[in-house]
């Protein structure tokens, strides 16, 4: 299933909104994959990522 995950991320330049499409088995898995994606690409810890909405896409 594909989920649309949206929220805000705090980077060095300030806070930014994001929307990501993630393929996952459940909403919880989609959240986990989103945290992992930002952690690996931007080096951001989970406490800097605020997930506001997860929807089936």
PASEBA-1860 file (N, C-alpha, C; in nm, 3 decimals):
! residues 57
1> XXXXXXXX> 0.084/-0.118/0.000/0.000/0.000/0.000/0.088/0.124/0.000 ~ 0.036/0.230/-0.056/0.110/0.356/-0.061/0.044/0.455/0.036 ~ 0.127/0.522/0.115/0.078/0.620/0.211/0.140/0.756/0.179 ~ 0.062/0.861/0.200/0.112/0.998/0.192/0.137/1.044/0.335 ~ 0.261/1.075/0.365/0.300/1.119/0.499/0.336/1.266/0.491 ~ 0.274/1.349/0.576/0.304/1.493/0.574/0.330/1.541/0.716 ~ 0.408/1.649/0.723/0.442/1.705/0.852/0.546/1.814/0.837 ~ 0.626/1.834/0.942/0.729/1.939/0.942/0.861/1.880/0.988
9> XXXXXXXX> 0.968/1.934/0.933/1.103/1.891/0.970/1.184/2.015/1.004 ~ 1.263/2.006/1.111/1.347/2.117/1.152/1.490/2.091/1.103 ~ 1.535/2.178/1.015/1.671/2.172/0.962/1.749/2.293/1.011 ~ 1.875/2.302/0.973/1.958/2.416/1.016/1.903/2.549/0.967 ~ 1.840/2.550/0.850/1.784/2.672/0.793/1.647/2.708/0.846 ~ 1.590/2.625/0.933/1.458/2.651/0.989/1.365/2.533/0.968 ~ 1.239/2.557/0.996/1.139/2.451/0.984/1.076/2.451/0.845 ~ 1.057/2.332/0.789/0.999/2.319/0.655/0.891/2.212/0.655
17> XXXXXXXX> 0.789/2.234/0.573/0.683/2.134/0.557/0.729/2.030/0.456 ~ 0.678/1.908/0.470/0.712/1.802/0.375/0.591/1.714/0.350 ~ 0.591/1.649/0.235/0.497/1.544/0.199/0.574/1.436/0.125 ~ 0.564/1.314/0.172/0.637/1.202/0.111/0.539/1.089/0.080 ~ 0.561/1.024/-0.034/0.488/0.902/-0.066/0.577/0.785/-0.025 ~ 0.521/0.696/0.057/0.597/0.584/0.110/0.517/0.456/0.089 ~ 0.584/0.353/0.042/0.518/0.223/0.029/0.544/0.145/0.157 ~ 0.434/0.104/0.224/0.446/0.036/0.353/0.327/-0.057/0.375
25> XXXXXXXX> 0.339/-0.144/0.476/0.232/-0.238/0.507/0.124/-0.176/0.595 ~ 0.162/-0.077/0.679/0.068/-0.015/0.772/0.107/0.131/0.795 ~ 0.021/0.204/0.866/0.051/0.344/0.897/0.176/0.355/0.985 ~ 0.188/0.267/1.082/0.305/0.269/1.170/0.433/0.243/1.091 ~ 0.428/0.151/0.997/0.544/0.122/0.913/0.578/0.241/0.825 ~ 0.475/0.310/0.776/0.497/0.430/0.693/0.567/0.539/0.773 ~ 0.527/0.557/0.898/0.594/0.655/0.985/0.740/0.619/1.006 ~ 0.764/0.491/1.036/0.901/0.444/1.061/0.989/0.467/0.938
33> XXXXXXXX> 0.935/0.434/0.819/1.012/0.452/0.696/1.041/0.600/0.670 ~ 0.947/0.688/0.703/0.968/0.831/0.686/1.080/0.881/0.776 ~ 1.077/0.840/0.903/1.186/0.877/0.995/1.320/0.828/0.941 ~ 1.325/0.705/0.894/1.449/0.646/0.844/1.497/0.719/0.718 ~ 1.404/0.757/0.632/1.439/0.827/0.509/1.506/0.962/0.539 ~ 1.443/1.041/0.626/1.503/1.171/0.660/1.632/1.155/0.738 ~ 1.639/1.053/0.822/1.761/1.028/0.898/1.879/0.994/0.809 ~ 1.853/0.914/0.707/1.963/0.872/0.621/2.002/0.979/0.520
41> XXXXXXXX> 1.907/1.056/0.469/1.939/1.155/0.366/1.984/1.289/0.424 ~ 1.924/1.330/0.535/1.954/1.462/0.591/2.027/1.458/0.725 ~ 2.044/1.340/0.781/2.111/1.328/0.910/2.030/1.389/1.024 ~ 1.898/1.383/1.014/1.809/1.444/1.112/1.761/1.338/1.210 ~ 1.761/1.370/1.339/1.711/1.276/1.439/1.558/1.282/1.443 ~ 1.500/1.177/1.497/1.353/1.165/1.499/1.284/1.277/1.574 ~ 1.348/1.333/1.677/1.283/1.440/1.752/1.274/1.571/1.674 ~ 1.339/1.580/1.559/1.332/1.699/1.474/1.228/1.684/1.363
49> XXXXXXXX> 1.162/1.567/1.359/1.062/1.538/1.256/0.926/1.527/1.324 ~ 0.830/1.606/1.279/0.696/1.606/1.335/0.598/1.559/1.227 ~ 0.553/1.435/1.238/0.457/1.381/1.143/0.318/1.420/1.187 ~ 0.246/1.489/1.097/0.114/1.540/1.132/0.000/1.455/1.075 ~ 0.023/1.392/0.957/-0.085/1.320/0.892/-0.031/1.205/0.810 ~ -0.099/1.091/0.818/-0.067/0.974/0.736/-0.198/0.931/0.670 ~ -0.200/0.929/0.537/-0.320/0.891/0.462/-0.286/0.786/0.360 ~ -0.383/0.699/0.331/-0.364/0.604/0.221/-0.369/0.682/0.091
57> X> -0.274/0.655/0.004/-0.266/0.730/-0.120/-0.283/0.642/-0.236
END
